[in-house]
Amino acid sequence: MTTNSIETSQPPVQEVAKRARASSRSLARLSNEHRNEILMAAASALESGAQKILNGNERDCRAAQLAVEAGKMSAAMFARLRVKAKGIEEMAARVRDVARLPDPLGRRLAATELDDGLVLHKESCPLGVVGIVFESRPDVIPQVASLALKSGNALILKGGAEAAHTSEALVEVWRGCLEQFSSVQAHSVQLLHTRADVMELLTLDREVDLIIPRGSREFVEFVAKNSRVPVLGHGEGICHVYVDRAADVEKAIKITLDSKTQYPAACNAAETLLVHQDIALRFLPAVVTELRAAAVEIRGCSRTVELVRRSDITPAEGADWATEHSDLVLSVRTVSDIDEAIAHIHRYGSRHTETIVTEDGEAAKKFLEEVDAAGVFHNASTRFADGFRYGLGAELGISTGKLHARGPVGLEGLTTYKYKLFGNGQIVAEYANGTRQFKHRAIEPPDGPSTSDL
């Protein structure tokens, strides 16, 4: 990477975490209306602080350009690093989107009458303190900061060294806004600066409730292996487009191009195109022509190379099927049937996002039911796998695991729940000796106002 870093007089990481814990308790007490007020102010602060953010990003990009020229940073990572004026407008818009979402806290998830005058409520509440460790993309900061504030969580951030000045500027703008509100502590958002800070953060399981790493597979795996704090993240995005025998060719071309070229550096961009042999002769020459016109390098299996017969197709190697290129590179394989396509996805996919293009409803149903991934689509681009596009306002990342949260992680992924029991002097001994009997009657509707409203 780069040695792009900044001087800091940051307190010890444990003290940072303790301040975050105290701040999280203050945040949990804020009303939804007040949290929304702060978010709207933060969105405006991003717009008014645009030049400061752009100046910081320019410093980072100058250093990063040298790293790209030296072969130490990929063009895809550089693209994720770059922030433009329009990007800041989009950051502010996403913050406002989060403010408009329903309150995720104090939701009654279930209510059970255990006995007369003994009622149990299950209600949503904040996780507490969340650590986000990410590489390259500074736009992560306003996304996760808005989600954290809306859900009553304190946030500890650590961005990559390549984005140090941009991250610092974004956090300063955000904290500057928070300081205008006496009800919220600026310590609810804090920024770490070194790898040593991260290593210490991963040990603070009493102060930090969740770690979310965003970056390469190796990076996420390293965090998961070295953390005493629960980790939520995805290792990589090896996504597939499968063009079935019953696909509409024009539709399939459109979806393939969007999945690969709309933003190739994204984790939800397609890395492999699977094509049923019965449609390959009609589809492959046309789609390859369009992909090559978009500067996409094609790495084809032997059947694909034979069918297309173009000198600008590179024979695929075994590693191509298991590689997240994050660039204008697409591996293409011709398969015998849908079962071979599904088997390929299960062997090489990362359980991120997979899509089938077909007009056959039974084939679509089979694909959607059998493919094991966080997102499984029918006749739609893989690029739809995104918190904003799902209506979540923003996202902390995309989880390919199956516990706590899966797919784009929004507000719900930042909440847990607690049980609140309301009684009138009941004791367990009365039920143990048979004096009283449990009713265990569900109270409808389960989703309603919190107990604080009752």
KOLFIFI-389759 format. One line per 8 residues: number of its first residue (from 1); for each residue y, z, x of C-alpha. Coordinates in nm, 3 decimals, decimal comma. Layout:
N
NUM> Y/Z/X  ... $
***
This chain:
454
1> 0,000/0,000/0,000  0,349/0,079/0,119  0,518/0,374/0,278  0,792/0,358/0,016  0,863/0,730/-0,040  1,152/0,964/-0,110  1,254/1,300/0,021  1,209/1,588/-0,219 $
9> 1,251/1,964/-0,232  0,990/2,008/-0,502  0,845/2,357/-0,564  0,473/2,420/-0,501  0,244/2,230/-0,739  0,109/2,549/-0,893  0,464/2,653/-0,980  0,524/2,307/-1,129 $
17> 0,216/2,354/-1,345  0,320/2,704/-1,455  0,662/2,574/-1,556  0,492/2,297/-1,750  0,271/2,550/-1,930  0,575/2,754/-2,034  0,753/2,437/-2,148  0,453/2,324/-2,351 $
25> 0,465/2,643/-2,556  0,831/2,579/-2,636  0,758/2,219/-2,734  0,479/2,324/-2,970  0,731/2,525/-3,172  0,972/2,237/-3,231  0,987/2,072/-3,571  0,890/1,708/-3,604 $
33> 1,248/1,624/-3,701  1,384/1,783/-3,385  1,126/1,612/-3,163  1,225/1,280/-3,318  1,594/1,354/-3,257  1,523/1,412/-2,888  1,317/1,093/-2,866  1,595/0,884/-3,018 $
41> 1,837/1,034/-2,767  1,593/0,957/-2,483  1,572/0,593/-2,593  1,950/0,565/-2,579  1,951/0,737/-2,240  1,714/0,472/-2,102  1,951/0,198/-2,217  2,261/0,367/-2,076 $
49> 2,078/0,444/-1,752  1,948/0,088/-1,712  2,142/0,009/-1,395  2,020/0,322/-1,221  1,661/0,230/-1,309  1,707/-0,131/-1,196  1,862/-0,020/-0,867  1,564/0,204/-0,797 $
57> 1,323/-0,073/-0,886  1,501/-0,319/-0,659  1,449/-0,084/-0,365  1,081/-0,055/-0,449  1,040/-0,431/-0,492  1,203/-0,509/-0,156  0,949/-0,288/0,018  0,666/-0,421/-0,198 $
65> 0,752/-0,783/-0,119  0,689/-0,713/0,247  0,354/-0,561/0,154  0,264/-0,872/-0,047  0,356/-1,098/0,245  0,144/-0,883/0,475  -0,152/-0,902/0,238  -0,139/-0,527/0,163 $
73> -0,044/-0,566/-0,205  -0,169/-0,817/-0,460  0,063/-1,043/-0,656  -0,075/-0,884/-0,974  0,027/-0,535/-0,861  0,370/-0,662/-0,763  0,409/-0,813/-1,112  0,328/-0,475/-1,268 $
81> 0,586/-0,309/-1,043  0,879/-0,534/-1,132  1,121/-0,401/-1,397  1,383/-0,623/-1,559  1,667/-0,550/-1,799  1,459/-0,678/-2,090  1,181/-0,444/-1,982  1,413/-0,144/-2,014 $
89> 1,510/-0,259/-2,363  1,140/-0,273/-2,448  1,087/0,077/-2,303  1,359/0,212/-2,531  1,217/0,026/-2,830  0,871/0,175/-2,770  1,020/0,525/-2,754  1,186/0,468/-3,090 $
97> 0,856/0,337/-3,227  0,690/0,664/-3,126  0,964/0,866/-3,294  0,896/0,683/-3,621  0,526/0,770/-3,622  0,393/1,046/-3,850  0,386/1,398/-3,709  0,052/1,444/-3,528 $
105> 0,080/1,825/-3,527  -0,015/2,076/-3,794  -0,224/1,821/-3,983  -0,492/1,984/-4,195  -0,811/1,809/-4,085  -1,039/2,018/-4,304  -1,025/2,321/-4,533  -1,322/2,531/-4,638 $
113> -1,340/2,824/-4,874  -1,592/3,050/-4,703  -1,574/3,302/-4,986  -1,324/3,431/-5,241  -1,005/3,503/-5,049  -1,154/3,382/-4,719  -1,028/3,032/-4,632  -1,076/2,840/-4,307 $
121> -0,836/2,564/-4,203  -0,889/2,316/-3,919  -0,552/2,192/-3,792  -0,429/1,958/-3,521  -0,233/2,106/-3,229  -0,114/1,997/-2,881  -0,341/1,990/-2,579  -0,073/2,170/-2,374 $
129> -0,018/2,028/-2,024  -0,120/1,672/-1,937  -0,119/1,518/-1,590  -0,076/1,140/-1,559  -0,161/0,985/-1,222  -0,088/0,613/-1,212  -0,041/0,317/-0,980  0,231/0,055/-0,970 $
137> 0,352/0,043/-1,334  0,671/0,252/-1,375  0,694/0,159/-1,746  0,414/0,412/-1,791  0,670/0,694/-1,763  0,871/0,642/-2,085  0,553/0,552/-2,273  0,367/0,870/-2,185 $
145> 0,678/1,089/-2,193  0,751/0,983/-2,550  0,391/1,039/-2,662  0,382/1,377/-2,489  0,707/1,494/-2,649  0,607/1,371/-2,994  0,276/1,559/-2,967  0,427/1,876/-2,819 $
153> 0,276/1,843/-2,471  0,432/1,901/-2,130  0,383/1,627/-1,874  0,324/1,619/-1,499  0,355/1,270/-1,350  0,252/1,118/-1,020  0,326/0,749/-0,968  0,222/0,529/-0,680 $
161> 0,431/0,530/-0,362  0,514/0,164/-0,426  0,714/0,269/-0,736  0,866/0,589/-0,596  1,233/0,509/-0,651  1,179/0,357/-0,995  0,976/0,656/-1,107  1,237/0,897/-0,974 $
169> 1,514/0,715/-1,160  1,320/0,708/-1,487  1,235/1,078/-1,471  1,595/1,169/-1,383  1,722/0,974/-1,685  1,464/1,137/-1,913  1,527/1,490/-1,785  1,901/1,434/-1,806 $
177> 1,857/1,368/-2,176  1,638/1,677/-2,226  1,901/1,897/-2,063  2,135/1,819/-2,352  1,901/2,011/-2,586  1,881/2,389/-2,544  1,560/2,394/-2,748  1,356/2,202/-2,491 $
185> 1,309/2,269/-2,121  1,357/1,991/-1,866  1,040/2,121/-1,701  0,846/1,961/-1,986  0,852/1,645/-1,769  0,801/1,681/-1,394  0,729/1,436/-1,114  0,501/1,490/-0,814 $
193> 0,547/1,289/-0,497  0,250/1,303/-0,260  -0,126/1,259/-0,258  -0,159/1,618/-0,146  0,026/1,717/-0,465  -0,231/1,528/-0,669  -0,524/1,692/-0,492  -0,380/2,034/-0,572 $
201> -0,304/1,935/-0,931  -0,671/1,845/-0,981  -0,772/2,203/-0,901  -0,541/2,372/-1,156  -0,782/2,392/-1,447  -0,614/2,705/-1,588  -0,270/2,544/-1,604  -0,349/2,178/-1,677 $
209> -0,551/2,068/-1,981  -0,612/1,698/-1,916  -0,574/1,444/-1,633  -0,529/1,077/-1,719  -0,559/0,839/-1,421  -0,436/0,479/-1,455  -0,522/0,232/-1,182  -0,814/0,063/-1,011 $
217> -1,175/0,156/-1,073  -1,197/0,317/-0,731  -0,884/0,519/-0,800  -1,005/0,646/-1,138  -1,350/0,730/-1,002  -1,193/0,921/-0,714  -0,983/1,131/-0,952  -1,282/1,199/-1,177 $
225> -1,503/1,309/-0,886  -1,241/1,540/-0,738  -1,098/1,703/-1,051  -1,175/2,045/-1,197  -0,955/1,944/-1,491  -1,110/1,721/-1,764  -1,037/1,352/-1,695  -0,974/1,074/-1,947 $
233> -0,948/0,721/-1,814  -1,103/0,381/-1,771  -1,241/0,243/-1,448  -1,163/-0,125/-1,496  -1,117/-0,396/-1,755  -1,388/-0,659/-1,729  -1,337/-0,822/-2,069  -1,524/-1,121/-2,212 $
241> -1,455/-1,402/-2,456  -1,778/-1,533/-2,610  -1,752/-1,875/-2,778  -2,038/-1,899/-3,023  -2,218/-2,214/-3,134  -2,029/-2,201/-3,467  -1,684/-2,161/-3,312  -1,381/-2,365/-3,414 $
249> -1,303/-2,545/-3,087  -0,925/-2,544/-3,123  -0,927/-2,178/-3,219  -1,155/-2,097/-2,924  -0,927/-2,276/-2,678  -0,622/-2,093/-2,810  -0,791/-1,753/-2,790  -0,934/-1,818/-2,443 $
257> -0,596/-1,922/-2,303  -0,416/-1,623/-2,452  -0,684/-1,380/-2,335  -0,662/-1,509/-1,978  -0,308/-1,632/-1,920  -0,070/-1,435/-2,148  -0,060/-1,152/-1,889  -0,346/-1,186/-1,639 $
265> -0,261/-0,862/-1,457  -0,334/-0,651/-1,767  -0,660/-0,460/-1,800  -0,725/-0,627/-2,137  -0,704/-0,980/-1,998  -1,032/-1,174/-2,009  -1,223/-1,205/-1,682  -1,527/-1,398/-1,807 $
273> -1,577/-1,676/-2,061  -1,926/-1,704/-2,213  -2,008/-2,029/-2,397  -2,306/-2,106/-2,620  -2,495/-2,408/-2,489  -2,482/-2,585/-2,826  -2,102/-2,610/-2,817  -2,055/-2,627/-2,440 $
281> -2,037/-3,006/-2,415  -1,755/-3,022/-2,674  -1,570/-2,709/-2,572  -1,594/-2,670/-2,195  -1,424/-2,994/-2,077  -1,134/-2,933/-2,317  -1,083/-2,566/-2,232  -1,116/-2,624/-1,859 $
289> -0,847/-2,892/-1,876  -0,612/-2,648/-2,051  -0,697/-2,362/-1,814  -0,643/-2,574/-1,502  -0,310/-2,692/-1,643  -0,218/-2,322/-1,662  -0,316/-2,282/-1,292  -0,631/-2,083/-1,371 $
297> -0,901/-2,099/-1,104  -1,242/-2,162/-1,264  -1,560/-2,015/-1,119  -1,852/-2,160/-1,311  -2,226/-2,101/-1,327  -2,452/-2,390/-1,232  -2,487/-2,508/-1,595  -2,110/-2,502/-1,642 $
305> -2,049/-2,697/-1,321  -2,306/-2,957/-1,428  -2,160/-2,998/-1,777  -1,795/-3,023/-1,677  -1,838/-3,220/-1,354  -1,498/-3,148/-1,200  -1,432/-3,108/-0,832  -1,183/-2,828/-0,892 $
313> -1,442/-2,585/-1,031  -1,577/-2,333/-0,781  -1,944/-2,232/-0,814  -1,959/-1,871/-0,927  -2,117/-1,605/-0,709  -2,292/-1,291/-0,830  -1,991/-1,071/-0,758  -1,766/-1,281/-0,983 $
321> -1,931/-1,150/-1,299  -1,857/-0,789/-1,200  -1,500/-0,838/-1,070  -1,173/-0,754/-1,240  -0,955/-1,025/-1,087  -0,632/-0,924/-1,265  -0,512/-1,272/-1,175  -0,540/-1,635/-1,284 $
329> -0,912/-1,647/-1,210  -1,179/-1,689/-1,479  -1,555/-1,680/-1,443  -1,737/-1,911/-1,687  -2,103/-1,896/-1,787  -2,300/-2,112/-2,029  -2,555/-1,905/-2,223  -2,855/-2,001/-2,435 $
337> -2,770/-1,786/-2,736  -2,576/-1,483/-2,862  -2,842/-1,243/-2,734  -2,793/-1,370/-2,379  -2,416/-1,330/-2,421  -2,452/-0,971/-2,539  -2,697/-0,893/-2,257  -2,448/-1,032/-2,003 $
345> -2,169/-0,817/-2,147  -2,382/-0,505/-2,135  -2,479/-0,576/-1,774  -2,137/-0,663/-1,633  -1,879/-0,539/-1,885  -1,676/-0,221/-1,851  -1,687/-0,120/-2,221  -1,323/-0,213/-2,256 $
353> -1,267/-0,508/-2,492  -1,493/-0,797/-2,597  -1,433/-1,080/-2,844  -1,646/-1,339/-3,022  -1,508/-1,669/-3,150  -1,717/-1,798/-3,437  -1,707/-1,911/-3,800  -2,056/-1,767/-3,855 $
361> -2,017/-1,432/-4,032  -2,366/-1,315/-3,942  -2,310/-1,390/-3,572  -1,980/-1,203/-3,583  -2,144/-0,905/-3,754  -2,422/-0,896/-3,494  -2,171/-0,908/-3,207  -1,943/-0,640/-3,351 $
369> -2,232/-0,406/-3,423  -2,434/-0,452/-3,105  -2,171/-0,482/-2,832  -2,093/-0,141/-2,679  -1,720/-0,138/-2,604  -1,405/0,048/-2,706  -1,276/-0,268/-2,872  -1,491/-0,545/-3,024 $
377> -1,299/-0,835/-3,183  -1,372/-1,137/-3,399  -1,159/-1,450/-3,360  -0,879/-1,266/-3,179  -0,750/-1,244/-2,822  -0,862/-0,955/-2,603  -0,492/-0,893/-2,535  -0,461/-0,718/-2,873 $
385> -0,626/-0,410/-2,717  -0,303/-0,218/-2,675  -0,153/0,099/-2,820  0,168/-0,070/-2,937  -0,021/-0,361/-3,096  -0,255/-0,115/-3,268  0,047/0,056/-3,422  0,020/0,365/-3,201 $
393> 0,378/0,324/-3,077  0,270/0,337/-2,712  -0,034/0,442/-2,514  -0,133/0,670/-2,230  -0,399/0,424/-2,123  -0,725/0,282/-2,251  -1,031/0,502/-2,244  -1,370/0,336/-2,204 $
401> -1,550/0,668/-2,239  -1,681/0,806/-2,566  -1,563/1,167/-2,564  -1,232/1,294/-2,708  -1,064/0,951/-2,730  -1,172/0,588/-2,701  -0,974/0,266/-2,666  -0,592/0,279/-2,652 $
409> -0,499/0,648/-2,634  -0,199/0,739/-2,845  -0,082/1,056/-3,014  -0,425/1,148/-3,146  -0,561/1,149/-2,791  -0,301/1,411/-2,697  -0,399/1,652/-2,971  -0,690/1,885/-3,023 $
417> -0,743/2,129/-3,307  -0,770/2,496/-3,382  -0,930/2,692/-3,665  -0,710/2,924/-3,872  -0,892/3,176/-4,087  -0,712/3,354/-4,372  -0,881/3,660/-4,516  -0,817/3,977/-4,711 $
425> -1,005/4,248/-4,523  -1,349/4,083/-4,518  -1,591/4,188/-4,242  -1,908/4,021/-4,113  -2,125/4,327/-4,189  -2,084/4,261/-4,563  -2,246/3,919/-4,520  -2,510/4,039/-4,276 $
433> -2,639/4,308/-4,516  -2,626/4,082/-4,819  -2,341/4,257/-5,000  -2,146/3,928/-5,003  -2,257/3,563/-4,990  -2,084/3,265/-4,832  -1,972/2,980/-5,061  -1,881/2,723/-4,796 $
441> -1,692/2,508/-5,046  -1,487/2,217/-4,909  -1,131/2,216/-5,037  -0,987/1,876/-5,118  -0,784/1,696/-5,006  -0,860/1,785/-4,641  -0,541/1,628/-4,507  -0,234/1,811/-4,626 $
449> 0,049/2,034/-4,511  -0,010/2,285/-4,236  -0,073/2,647/-4,314  0,282/2,721/-4,205  0,394/2,533/-4,517  0,164/2,725/-4,752 $
***
